Amino acid sequence: MKSAATYEPYTEWVKQESGRFDKNGRAIGKPRRVIKWEWGEKHQKAFDGLKRAIVENAVFGGSEHLQYHLATDASKTGMGGVLFQLVGCDPGTLASPSNRSSMRVIMFISKRFTDAETRYTTTEKEALAVVRCLAEVRWLVLGAEHPTIVYTDHFALITLLKHDDAHGRIGKWQVKLAEYDFISKKNHLHPVHQTHLMHWKIRIQTDVQDARSLVSCVLMSS
């Protein structure tokens, strides 16, 4: 009995890490996948490049005089976004691959969907991403000098956001969005999955180019 008591905390930890279990020990949730861990010279080089890009140039506090840009996206399991500004560009300038050197990231946003939210339609997931991302940056964009430009790659959502006659969940979310001054636009950036959540590949300097190999390794291992 003493030996069994010694291993009890360990068995409880295993249950929590491998999935949710009922009182009889049967799994009722999705177990976590076991990923083979590899870390070599190329991984370290990419990681160091990513750190330099973030510390030196990729993230800054933002300027109240520049226009805010918010790119959002959703996957099957979660949503994410990035708030950024275009330094040296006039208000109304849309983000594109041609002006990536002007992008300055302010904030990354990510959240995993609940079990119920994973069963939403694609349009509802994309709309929820916009609602949640705007809620996260509300303290910055509300009352800003210029309208916030919101990017989404879901064209149907852009059409819905321009009308006030939507029904269901999107209709309720439109009420929440009414307080924001924003313009919805088609996303011309290239989204990339990272740890199962959507973030944008914003290359601020050449160091981020090296960091792509790290992202690719993460994707391949998952």
N, C-alpha and C positions, 0 to 999 in steps of 0.2 A: 504493500500500500504506500509505503514511503517513496518507493521508486516511481510509482504511478503519479504521485503528487508532484514529484520533481518535474515530470514531463508535461504536466497539465498546462502550464502557461505557454509552452512551446506549441502544443497541439491547438490551443485557442488562436495563437498567432497565425498558424498555417491555415486554419479555417477562414480567418479574416482576409488573408492575402490571396488565397486561391479561389474565393468566391463566397457568396452568401449561402448559409446552410440552415436547414430547419433544425428543430430540437432533436431529431433522430440522426442528424449528421448528413442528410441528403442535400446535395447542392441544388439551390433554387435560382441561382444567378449565373452570369457568365464568368467563368474563371479567367484570371489574368493569364495572358500568353507568356510562355517562357521564351525569352529572347537570348540568343547566344551573343555574349559580349565580346567585342573585338576592339582593340585600341592600339593603333600603330603610329608610325611617324606621320603618315599623311593625315590621320585624324587629328593629331596634335597640332599640325601646321594649320589645318583648316580652323580648328578651334581658336588658336591664337590670333588668326586673321579676323575671325568674327569678333573677338573681344576688342581688338584694336579699332575695328570699324565702329563698334558701339561707343567706345570710350572717346575716340577722337572726333567722330564726325556724324555718327548716325542718329544720336538722340540728343535733343536739346529741349529747353523749357518752353519754347514757343514765344511768339510775339503777339500782343493784342492788336497790333496794327495790320497783321497779315491775315489772309483768308484761311480758314480751316478746311481741310479736306479729310473725309472719313471714308475709307474703303472697307466694305463689309462682305462677308461671304459665309456660307453654311455648307456643312457636309452632312453625311447621314448621322453622325454621332455628336457633332458639336458645331459651334460657330466661333467666329473670330473677326477681328478688324484691326485697323491701324489708323491712328490719327496723325496727320502730318501737315506741313505747310510747304509752300513753294517759295523759297527765298529768291528775291530778285525778279519775281514774275508779277504782272499786273493782276488785280482781282478779276476773276472770271476765267483765268487761264486753267485749262483742264490738265490733269496729270496724264502723262503719256511717256512711253519709252524715250522720247526725244528730250525730255526735260528731267530725267531721273537725277541728274547731277544737282538739281536745285531742290530736291526733296529733303526735308529734315523731319525725322520721325519724332513725335512727341510722346506717343503712348501706344502700347500693344494691348489688345483686349482679346480674351478667349474664355469660353465657358462650354462645358460639356452639357449636352441635352439630357433631360430626365427621360425615363422610360416612356412616359406619355408623349413627350415632345419628339421623340424619334419616330413616332407614327404620324406626325404632321405631314401635310403635303409639302412638296418642294417649295412652292410659293410661300406657304406659311412659315417654313423654316427660314427662308431668306428674309421675310418680313420681320420675324422675331429677331434675327441678327441685327437688323437696322434699329429696331426698338431698343434692344439691350445695349448696343454700342453707343447710341445717342444718350441713353440714360447714364452710362459710365462717364461720358465726357460733358455732361450737362453743365457742370460747374465752370467749364471753359467756354463752350460755344454759345450758351444762352446770353443774349445781349451783346454778342460780338459785333464789330463794325460791319462785317460782310456776311452774307448768307453762307452757311456751311454746305460744301458740295459733297454729297453722299454718292459713292460709287457702288454699283451692284452689277453682277454679270447676269442677273435674271431679268430679262426684258419685260416679262409680264408684270413684274413687281413695279417697275418704273411707271407703267401705265396705270396700275392700281393706285399708286401714291398720288397721282395727279387728279384723282377723282375723290369725291366725298360720299359716294353711294355704295361703298363696299359693305359686305355682310359678314357675319360670323366673327372669327377671331381677328381678321384683318380690319374689319370695321371698328372693333374695339380698340385696336392698336392705333388706328388713324386718329382717334380722340387723343391718345397720349402724344402723338406726333404733332398735334396742332400747335403746341406751344413753341415748337422749334421753327426757326427761319432757315430752311434748307432747300437745296435744289438736288434732285435725283438725276444721276447721269449713268450711262452705260460705262462699265469698267473696261478700260483698255490696257490695264496692267495684267500681268500673268500670275495667277494665284498658285500657291504651292502648299501641299499638305506638310505639316510638321507636327509630330506627336498627335496626329489625328485631328488637329484643329487647323483652321484656315488662317494663314498669314500671307502678306504680300512680300514678294521678292523685290525689295527696293534696294538697288545697288548704289550706295552712296560713293564708294571708292573701290578701287581694284581689289582691296582685301576681301570684300564680300564675295568676289568672284571665286577666290580660293575657298571660302566658306561653303560654297555649293556642294563640294565633295562631302563635307560633314553631313549636310542635310540629306544627300543621296544615300549615304551609309545608314542614316537613321531610318529612311523610308524602306530601304532594302531589308533591314533587319526586322522591321515590323510587318 
